Amino acid sequence: MSTAPAIPWRRRLSELGRDVGKPHAPLFAPLLYGVAAQIEALPPAEVTADPTRLGKCLGELRRALGTHSFVVAAPTAMEAEALGAEVDRETWPPRVLGSASRGVIELADFDEVWSRSEALAASIEATRRLAKTQSGEPALLAALTGPASLLAELLGEAAVLDAAAYEFAGRALAALARQYAQAGASAILLCERQLPGDVAAWSGTLNTIANIARFHRIPALLAFDGCTPLEWPSAVIACPAPEHEAAHDKPHGLTVAADPASWADLAGNTGSARAVFTAREVDADASIESLTEACEAALDMERDA
């Protein structure tokens, strides 16, 4: 058994959020969430709604793959469900079937909201338990739905989003980020699958979320799935795709494909990124055997950390 000291990933993520610290080989943290349900051979919807099962399965999966992070949340419509959207969680990934009422943007108090989604409540509780029980330096990554994508889930893809809608999204996600930070999360990753219609309002939303993360000394990171912004907001830490990584001189992350077959080429090709993520959840049906091989290849980039 190796006696090498654990890499201080929690501290390094905190330094990333504060734009300090020395360059280092990146943390590899793909969004492995629903796939953890394979540990107990149960549907992802069942495991992710139970904090005890979720924590156990995430722990066993991490040990099997050799990764140094727990993905305690993934963008699986949990936030939209808690805020009133109709969500089918029996399919995976979950699908939004019906929008929430437009009146949801008037909501000001979120203290009791998150328990309306069994999955979201389980995710926060699992984070709390893992933060208390995990020794060493595994990072706890909460990957949340980005504000533009959340508004599309809540109000419909065709909804006209004004400043009030974006301001609501900022308050809601900032409140949720606070919940995860207080539970012990090491980082918040905001995952967008579409570009915002109002860039200024959206940037203000990200600033609200980032302020909460900064207060708790954890990074607020931003990743895009299938699209690329013309400009990255300064409030959050950019996680560009590999082909755009060289344009970022500030400390940043990297977003790679959620296809494990593509991870073999990561070692030596991550530039100066300090963490590597996927912007979407890895297929819950991906075999753990194939994931073990894919992660082993990708983890070569951490060897010199």
TORKOL-4160 file (C-alpha; in steps of 0.2 Angstrom, whole numbers, padded with zeros to 4 digits, m for minus):
305
<pt num="1" X="0000" Y="0000" Z="0000"/>
<pt num="2" X="0006" Y="0017" Z="m0005"/>
<pt num="3" X="0012" Y="0029" Z="0010"/>
<pt num="4" X="0013" Y="0044" Z="m0001"/>
<pt num="5" X="0004" Y="0059" Z="0006"/>
<pt num="6" X="m0013" Y="0063" Z="m0001"/>
<pt num="7" X="m0013" Y="0077" Z="m0013"/>
<pt num="8" X="m0022" Y="0092" Z="m0005"/>
<pt num="9" X="m0035" Y="0094" Z="m0018"/>
<pt num="10" X="m0047" Y="0104" Z="m0006"/>
<pt num="11" X="m0034" Y="0117" Z="m0003"/>
<pt num="12" X="m0029" Y="0118" Z="m0021"/>
<pt num="13" X="m0047" Y="0121" Z="m0026"/>
<pt num="14" X="m0049" Y="0134" Z="m0013"/>
<pt num="15" X="m0033" Y="0142" Z="m0020"/>
<pt num="16" X="m0041" Y="0141" Z="m0038"/>
<pt num="17" X="m0056" Y="0151" Z="m0032"/>
<pt num="18" X="m0045" Y="0164" Z="m0024"/>
<pt num="19" X="m0033" Y="0166" Z="m0039"/>
<pt num="20" X="m0018" Y="0161" Z="m0029"/>
<pt num="21" X="m0007" Y="0146" Z="m0027"/>
<pt num="22" X="0006" Y="0138" Z="m0039"/>
<pt num="23" X="0002" Y="0129" Z="m0055"/>
<pt num="24" X="0000" Y="0110" Z="m0053"/>
<pt num="25" X="m0005" Y="0095" Z="m0063"/>
<pt num="26" X="m0024" Y="0095" Z="m0064"/>
<pt num="27" X="m0037" Y="0086" Z="m0054"/>
<pt num="28" X="m0048" Y="0074" Z="m0065"/>
<pt num="29" X="m0066" Y="0075" Z="m0060"/>
<pt num="30" X="m0078" Y="0069" Z="m0073"/>
<pt num="31" X="m0096" Y="0070" Z="m0068"/>
<pt num="32" X="m0099" Y="0052" Z="m0062"/>
<pt num="33" X="m0115" Y="0052" Z="m0054"/>
<pt num="34" X="m0129" Y="0041" Z="m0060"/>
<pt num="35" X="m0117" Y="0028" Z="m0065"/>
<pt num="36" X="m0113" Y="0025" Z="m0046"/>
<pt num="37" X="m0130" Y="0016" Z="m0045"/>
<pt num="38" X="m0122" Y="0001" Z="m0054"/>
<pt num="39" X="m0113" Y="m0002" Z="m0037"/>
<pt num="40" X="m0130" Y="m0009" Z="m0030"/>
<pt num="41" X="m0138" Y="m0013" Z="m0047"/>
<pt num="42" X="m0152" Y="m0001" Z="m0044"/>
<pt num="43" X="m0160" Y="0012" Z="m0055"/>
<pt num="44" X="m0151" Y="0029" Z="m0054"/>
<pt num="45" X="m0167" Y="0037" Z="m0048"/>
<pt num="46" X="m0168" Y="0026" Z="m0033"/>
<pt num="47" X="m0150" Y="0028" Z="m0028"/>
<pt num="48" X="m0149" Y="0047" Z="m0030"/>
<pt num="49" X="m0165" Y="0049" Z="m0019"/>
<pt num="50" X="m0157" Y="0041" Z="m0004"/>
<pt num="51" X="m0142" Y="0049" Z="0004"/>
<pt num="52" X="m0136" Y="0033" Z="0012"/>
<pt num="53" X="m0136" Y="0024" Z="m0004"/>
<pt num="54" X="m0129" Y="0038" Z="m0014"/>
<pt num="55" X="m0114" Y="0041" Z="m0002"/>
<pt num="56" X="m0110" Y="0022" Z="m0001"/>
<pt num="57" X="m0111" Y="0020" Z="m0020"/>
<pt num="58" X="m0101" Y="0036" Z="m0024"/>
<pt num="59" X="m0088" Y="0030" Z="m0011"/>
<pt num="60" X="m0087" Y="0012" Z="m0019"/>
<pt num="61" X="m0086" Y="0020" Z="m0036"/>
<pt num="62" X="m0072" Y="0031" Z="m0032"/>
<pt num="63" X="m0062" Y="0017" Z="m0024"/>
<pt num="64" X="m0065" Y="0006" Z="m0040"/>
<pt num="65" X="m0059" Y="0020" Z="m0052"/>
<pt num="66" X="m0045" Y="0028" Z="m0041"/>
<pt num="67" X="m0052" Y="0046" Z="m0044"/>
<pt num="68" X="m0049" Y="0059" Z="m0031"/>
<pt num="69" X="m0066" Y="0067" Z="m0031"/>
<pt num="70" X="m0084" Y="0064" Z="m0026"/>
<pt num="71" X="m0097" Y="0071" Z="m0038"/>
<pt num="72" X="m0111" Y="0074" Z="m0026"/>
<pt num="73" X="m0122" Y="0083" Z="m0038"/>
<pt num="74" X="m0124" Y="0083" Z="m0057"/>
<pt num="75" X="m0136" Y="0094" Z="m0068"/>
<pt num="76" X="m0150" Y="0082" Z="m0068"/>
<pt num="77" X="m0165" Y="0094" Z="m0066"/>
<pt num="78" X="m0165" Y="0093" Z="m0047"/>
<pt num="79" X="m0165" Y="0112" Z="m0045"/>
<pt num="80" X="m0180" Y="0114" Z="m0058"/>
<pt num="81" X="m0190" Y="0100" Z="m0049"/>
<pt num="82" X="m0188" Y="0109" Z="m0032"/>
<pt num="83" X="m0194" Y="0125" Z="m0040"/>
<pt num="84" X="m0209" Y="0118" Z="m0047"/>
<pt num="85" X="m0206" Y="0110" Z="m0064"/>
<pt num="86" X="m0213" Y="0093" Z="m0068"/>
<pt num="87" X="m0198" Y="0081" Z="m0070"/>
<pt num="88" X="m0198" Y="0063" Z="m0075"/>
<pt num="89" X="m0184" Y="0055" Z="m0065"/>
<pt num="90" X="m0188" Y="0037" Z="m0070"/>
<pt num="91" X="m0179" Y="0040" Z="m0086"/>
<pt num="92" X="m0160" Y="0044" Z="m0085"/>
<pt num="93" X="m0155" Y="0057" Z="m0087"/>
<pt num="94" X="m0171" Y="0064" Z="m0080"/>
<pt num="95" X="m0182" Y="0074" Z="m0092"/>
<pt num="96" X="m0192" Y="0090" Z="m0089"/>
<pt num="97" X="m0210" Y="0087" Z="m0094"/>
<pt num="98" X="m0218" Y="0103" Z="m0089"/>
<pt num="99" X="m0213" Y="0121" Z="m0084"/>
<pt num="100" X="m0216" Y="0129" Z="m0068"/>
<pt num="101" X="m0227" Y="0144" Z="m0065"/>
<pt num="102" X="m0220" Y="0161" Z="m0071"/>
<pt num="103" X="m0224" Y="0167" Z="m0053"/>
<pt num="104" X="m0209" Y="0156" Z="m0047"/>
<pt num="105" X="m0197" Y="0171" Z="m0051"/>
<pt num="106" X="m0206" Y="0180" Z="m0036"/>
<pt num="107" X="m0199" Y="0168" Z="m0024"/>
<pt num="108" X="m0188" Y="0176" Z="m0011"/>
<pt num="109" X="m0185" Y="0162" Z="0003"/>
<pt num="110" X="m0177" Y="0146" Z="m0003"/>
<pt num="111" X="m0174" Y="0138" Z="0015"/>
<pt num="112" X="m0188" Y="0125" Z="0012"/>
<pt num="113" X="m0188" Y="0124" Z="m0006"/>
<pt num="114" X="m0174" Y="0111" Z="m0009"/>
<pt num="115" X="m0182" Y="0098" Z="0001"/>
<pt num="116" X="m0196" Y="0098" Z="m0012"/>
<pt num="117" X="m0184" Y="0088" Z="m0023"/>
<pt num="118" X="m0181" Y="0071" Z="m0015"/>
<pt num="119" X="m0165" Y="0069" Z="m0025"/>
<pt num="120" X="m0158" Y="0087" Z="m0021"/>
<pt num="121" X="m0161" Y="0084" Z="m0003"/>
<pt num="122" X="m0152" Y="0068" Z="m0004"/>
<pt num="123" X="m0138" Y="0076" Z="m0013"/>
<pt num="124" X="m0135" Y="0089" Z="0000"/>
<pt num="125" X="m0137" Y="0077" Z="0014"/>
<pt num="126" X="m0124" Y="0065" Z="0006"/>
<pt num="127" X="m0112" Y="0080" Z="0004"/>
<pt num="128" X="m0114" Y="0083" Z="0023"/>
<pt num="129" X="m0110" Y="0065" Z="0028"/>
<pt num="130" X="m0096" Y="0063" Z="0016"/>
<pt num="131" X="m0088" Y="0079" Z="0022"/>
<pt num="132" X="m0088" Y="0072" Z="0039"/>
<pt num="133" X="m0083" Y="0055" Z="0036"/>
<pt num="134" X="m0070" Y="0055" Z="0022"/>
<pt num="135" X="m0052" Y="0057" Z="0028"/>
<pt num="136" X="m0038" Y="0062" Z="0017"/>
<pt num="137" X="m0041" Y="0074" Z="0002"/>
<pt num="138" X="m0055" Y="0069" Z="m0009"/>
<pt num="139" X="m0064" Y="0084" Z="m0016"/>
<pt num="140" X="m0082" Y="0085" Z="m0016"/>
<pt num="141" X="m0089" Y="0093" Z="m0032"/>
<pt num="142" X="m0107" Y="0099" Z="m0034"/>
<pt num="143" X="m0111" Y="0101" Z="m0052"/>
<pt num="144" X="m0126" Y="0112" Z="m0054"/>
<pt num="145" X="m0137" Y="0117" Z="m0069"/>
<pt num="146" X="m0131" Y="0134" Z="m0075"/>
<pt num="147" X="m0143" Y="0149" Z="m0074"/>
<pt num="148" X="m0148" Y="0150" Z="m0092"/>
<pt num="149" X="m0151" Y="0132" Z="m0093"/>
<pt num="150" X="m0161" Y="0132" Z="m0077"/>
<pt num="151" X="m0172" Y="0146" Z="m0083"/>
<pt num="152" X="m0175" Y="0136" Z="m0099"/>
<pt num="153" X="m0180" Y="0121" Z="m0088"/>
<pt num="154" X="m0192" Y="0131" Z="m0077"/>
<pt num="155" X="m0200" Y="0142" Z="m0090"/>
<pt num="156" X="m0198" Y="0133" Z="m0106"/>
<pt num="157" X="m0185" Y="0135" Z="m0120"/>
<pt num="158" X="m0195" Y="0148" Z="m0129"/>
<pt num="159" X="m0198" Y="0159" Z="m0114"/>
<pt num="160" X="m0193" Y="0177" Z="m0115"/>
<pt num="161" X="m0181" Y="0180" Z="m0101"/>
<pt num="162" X="m0180" Y="0197" Z="m0094"/>
<pt num="163" X="m0168" Y="0204" Z="m0080"/>
<pt num="164" X="m0180" Y="0199" Z="m0067"/>
<pt num="165" X="m0179" Y="0181" Z="m0072"/>
<pt num="166" X="m0160" Y="0181" Z="m0072"/>
<pt num="167" X="m0160" Y="0190" Z="m0055"/>
<pt num="168" X="m0171" Y="0176" Z="m0048"/>
<pt num="169" X="m0159" Y="0162" Z="m0055"/>
<pt num="170" X="m0145" Y="0171" Z="m0047"/>
<pt num="171" X="m0154" Y="0171" Z="m0030"/>
<pt num="172" X="m0159" Y="0153" Z="m0032"/>
<pt num="173" X="m0143" Y="0146" Z="m0037"/>
<pt num="174" X="m0133" Y="0157" Z="m0024"/>
<pt num="175" X="m0144" Y="0150" Z="m0010"/>
<pt num="176" X="m0141" Y="0132" Z="m0017"/>
<pt num="177" X="m0122" Y="0135" Z="m0018"/>
<pt num="178" X="m0123" Y="0141" Z="0000"/>
<pt num="179" X="m0132" Y="0125" Z="0005"/>
<pt num="180" X="m0118" Y="0114" Z="m0003"/>
<pt num="181" X="m0104" Y="0125" Z="0004"/>
<pt num="182" X="m0110" Y="0124" Z="0021"/>
<pt num="183" X="m0113" Y="0105" Z="0019"/>
<pt num="184" X="m0094" Y="0104" Z="0014"/>
<pt num="185" X="m0093" Y="0105" Z="m0005"/>
<pt num="186" X="m0076" Y="0109" Z="m0011"/>
<pt num="187" X="m0081" Y="0117" Z="m0027"/>
<pt num="188" X="m0097" Y="0122" Z="m0037"/>
<pt num="189" X="m0097" Y="0119" Z="m0056"/>
<pt num="190" X="m0111" Y="0128" Z="m0066"/>
<pt num="191" X="m0115" Y="0118" Z="m0081"/>
<pt num="192" X="m0123" Y="0127" Z="m0096"/>
<pt num="193" X="m0130" Y="0119" Z="m0111"/>
<pt num="194" X="m0135" Y="0135" Z="m0120"/>
<pt num="195" X="m0129" Y="0153" Z="m0122"/>
<pt num="196" X="m0139" Y="0166" Z="m0113"/>
<pt num="197" X="m0150" Y="0178" Z="m0122"/>
<pt num="198" X="m0145" Y="0193" Z="m0111"/>
<pt num="199" X="m0127" Y="0192" Z="m0108"/>
<pt num="200" X="m0126" Y="0206" Z="m0095"/>
<pt num="201" X="m0140" Y="0200" Z="m0085"/>
<pt num="202" X="m0133" Y="0182" Z="m0085"/>
<pt num="203" X="m0116" Y="0189" Z="m0080"/>
<pt num="204" X="m0124" Y="0197" Z="m0065"/>
<pt num="205" X="m0132" Y="0181" Z="m0060"/>
<pt num="206" X="m0115" Y="0172" Z="m0060"/>
<pt num="207" X="m0108" Y="0186" Z="m0050"/>
<pt num="208" X="m0121" Y="0183" Z="m0037"/>
<pt num="209" X="m0117" Y="0165" Z="m0036"/>
<pt num="210" X="m0098" Y="0168" Z="m0036"/>
<pt num="211" X="m0099" Y="0179" Z="m0021"/>
<pt num="212" X="m0107" Y="0166" Z="m0011"/>
<pt num="213" X="m0094" Y="0153" Z="m0016"/>
<pt num="214" X="m0080" Y="0166" Z="m0013"/>
<pt num="215" X="m0087" Y="0169" Z="0005"/>
<pt num="216" X="m0085" Y="0150" Z="0008"/>
<pt num="217" X="m0068" Y="0150" Z="0000"/>
<pt num="218" X="m0073" Y="0138" Z="m0013"/>
<pt num="219" X="m0072" Y="0141" Z="m0032"/>
<pt num="220" X="m0087" Y="0144" Z="m0043"/>
<pt num="221" X="m0082" Y="0136" Z="m0060"/>
<pt num="222" X="m0092" Y="0138" Z="m0077"/>
<pt num="223" X="m0092" Y="0124" Z="m0091"/>
<pt num="224" X="m0102" Y="0124" Z="m0107"/>
<pt num="225" X="m0110" Y="0108" Z="m0115"/>
<pt num="226" X="m0111" Y="0110" Z="m0134"/>
<pt num="227" X="m0108" Y="0128" Z="m0136"/>
<pt num="228" X="m0095" Y="0141" Z="m0132"/>
<pt num="229" X="m0097" Y="0159" Z="m0125"/>
<pt num="230" X="m0090" Y="0174" Z="m0135"/>
<pt num="231" X="m0083" Y="0180" Z="m0118"/>
<pt num="232" X="m0080" Y="0172" Z="m0101"/>
<pt num="233" X="m0087" Y="0182" Z="m0087"/>
<pt num="234" X="m0074" Y="0187" Z="m0075"/>
<pt num="235" X="m0084" Y="0182" Z="m0059"/>
<pt num="236" X="m0082" Y="0163" Z="m0062"/>
<pt num="237" X="m0068" Y="0152" Z="m0066"/>
<pt num="238" X="m0068" Y="0148" Z="m0085"/>
<pt num="239" X="m0067" Y="0129" Z="m0090"/>
<pt num="240" X="m0065" Y="0130" Z="m0109"/>
<pt num="241" X="m0064" Y="0116" Z="m0120"/>
<pt num="242" X="m0046" Y="0110" Z="m0124"/>
<pt num="243" X="m0045" Y="0119" Z="m0141"/>
<pt num="244" X="m0048" Y="0136" Z="m0132"/>
<pt num="245" X="m0037" Y="0132" Z="m0117"/>
<pt num="246" X="m0022" Y="0142" Z="m0123"/>
<pt num="247" X="m0032" Y="0158" Z="m0123"/>
<pt num="248" X="m0034" Y="0158" Z="m0104"/>
<pt num="249" X="m0019" Y="0165" Z="m0094"/>
<pt num="250" X="m0028" Y="0166" Z="m0078"/>
<pt num="251" X="m0030" Y="0150" Z="m0067"/>
<pt num="252" X="m0044" Y="0140" Z="m0075"/>
<pt num="253" X="m0051" Y="0123" Z="m0077"/>
<pt num="254" X="m0054" Y="0112" Z="m0093"/>
<pt num="255" X="m0070" Y="0104" Z="m0100"/>
<pt num="256" X="m0068" Y="0088" Z="m0109"/>
<pt num="257" X="m0081" Y="0076" Z="m0118"/>
<pt num="258" X="m0091" Y="0065" Z="m0107"/>
<pt num="259" X="m0086" Y="0050" Z="m0118"/>
<pt num="260" X="m0073" Y="0040" Z="m0108"/>
<pt num="261" X="m0065" Y="0034" Z="m0124"/>
<pt num="262" X="m0059" Y="0051" Z="m0127"/>
<pt num="263" X="m0049" Y="0052" Z="m0110"/>
<pt num="264" X="m0034" Y="0042" Z="m0115"/>
<pt num="265" X="m0026" Y="0057" Z="m0123"/>
<pt num="266" X="m0028" Y="0069" Z="m0109"/>
<pt num="267" X="m0011" Y="0066" Z="m0101"/>
<pt num="268" X="0001" Y="0080" Z="m0107"/>
<pt num="269" X="m0013" Y="0089" Z="m0116"/>
<pt num="270" X="m0021" Y="0099" Z="m0102"/>
<pt num="271" X="m0011" Y="0115" Z="m0104"/>
<pt num="272" X="m0010" Y="0125" Z="m0088"/>
<pt num="273" X="m0028" Y="0119" Z="m0082"/>
<pt num="274" X="m0029" Y="0116" Z="m0063"/>
<pt num="275" X="m0044" Y="0104" Z="m0065"/>
<pt num="276" X="m0053" Y="0094" Z="m0078"/>
<pt num="277" X="m0071" Y="0091" Z="m0079"/>
<pt num="278" X="m0085" Y="0086" Z="m0090"/>
<pt num="279" X="m0100" Y="0098" Z="m0093"/>
<pt num="280" X="m0112" Y="0084" Z="m0093"/>
<pt num="281" X="m0115" Y="0068" Z="m0083"/>
<pt num="282" X="m0106" Y="0053" Z="m0090"/>
<pt num="283" X="m0118" Y="0040" Z="m0097"/>
<pt num="284" X="m0125" Y="0030" Z="m0082"/>
<pt num="285" X="m0125" Y="0014" Z="m0092"/>
<pt num="286" X="m0106" Y="0016" Z="m0095"/>
<pt num="287" X="m0098" Y="0000" Z="m0088"/>
<pt num="288" X="m0087" Y="0002" Z="m0073"/>
<pt num="289" X="m0074" Y="m0009" Z="m0081"/>
<pt num="290" X="m0072" Y="0002" Z="m0096"/>
<pt num="291" X="m0073" Y="0017" Z="m0084"/>
<pt num="292" X="m0059" Y="0010" Z="m0074"/>
<pt num="293" X="m0048" Y="0009" Z="m0089"/>
<pt num="294" X="m0052" Y="0026" Z="m0095"/>
<pt num="295" X="m0049" Y="0034" Z="m0078"/>
<pt num="296" X="m0032" Y="0025" Z="m0077"/>
<pt num="297" X="m0027" Y="0033" Z="m0093"/>
<pt num="298" X="m0033" Y="0050" Z="m0088"/>
<pt num="299" X="m0026" Y="0050" Z="m0071"/>
<pt num="300" X="m0009" Y="0049" Z="m0078"/>
<pt num="301" X="m0010" Y="0068" Z="m0079"/>
<pt num="302" X="m0011" Y="0069" Z="m0060"/>
<pt num="303" X="0005" Y="0058" Z="m0057"/>
<pt num="304" X="0017" Y="0073" Z="m0056"/>
<pt num="305" X="0005" Y="0083" Z="m0045"/>
